[in-house]
Amino acid sequence: MKNIPLRVNIESQTSKVNTDWLAIMATLKKRGLEQDELASVYFDLNAGMRVTTRGLSLAKITMTENLEGIIKEPTVSTTDFAAMANELVG
């Protein structure tokens, strides 16, 4: 299992914490999950599902969530595009 970034919420609380799979896996082992149950949770998270187990709600953090508000979508005007095309040709 590869390490993946996760957003974790303790049930019945509003705060969320960003962490990773390895840290949560250790916590879930302490809370009694067996290896096959851990694998099931891991595969569900990688499939984009939210998982609730042992008092924790888990969700994989995607790159769009992680960088939302930081990255601006690039825009290119037609004049910029024409100039780039001329550089490639000439």
N, C-alpha and C positions, 0 to 999 in steps of 0.2 A: 504494500500500500504506500502510495506516495503522499507526501505532506500536501495538504490543501488549505487555503485560507477559509476560515469559518466565521460566521456571525452567530453568537450564542446569546440566548436569553434564558434566564432562570424563570421557570413558570411562575405566574402570578406577580411578576415584577415588570416594570416598564423599561428598565435600562437594558442595553445590549452591549456586548463586549466582542471585539474582534480578537480572534485567536487562531490556532491552527489545529489540524487533525491530530497530530502527535500528542499535544497537550490534552485534548478532549478524550482521545483514546485511553490515555492513562487514567483519567478521571472515571470514564465509563467502566474500565476494568475494575477499579476500586469499588464501584457501585454494583458489581456482580454480573456484567455482561460477559458472555463466553465469546470465544474467537469467531465462531460462525455468526453470532449476532452482531459483533463488531463489523465483520465483513459486509453484512446486509446493510447496516447503517451507512458504511462507507460508499457502497455502490449506489444506494438511494441518493446520497448527497451529491455524488458525481453525476447522477442523472438529472440534477437540478431540483430534486424534491426537498421539501422541508421535513425534518424528522424530529419527532418529540419522543424522548425516552429518558427514564430515570430523573425526571424533573427538569430536563433541559430541552429547549427548542433549538435546533441546529439548522443552519442554512449555509450553503457554499457561497462565498463572495465571488461574484464575477468581476471581470475587469471593468465593465461599464459601471457597476456600482462603486467599485474602488476608486475610479477616476472621475466620477460624475462631478461636474462643476470645475474641474481642473483643466481638462483638455477642451479646447475649442475646435469645432469642426472646421477644417481648412476650406477656404473658398478661393476659386480661381476665376478671374474675369476672362472674357473672350479675348481681350487684348493681351493679357498675360499668356494665355494659351497659344495665341498666334506667335508671340515672341519666342516661346519655348520651342514651338514647331520649327521656326526659322533657324534657331540655334542647332537643332538636330540635323536639319537638312544642309545647312551652310557650314 
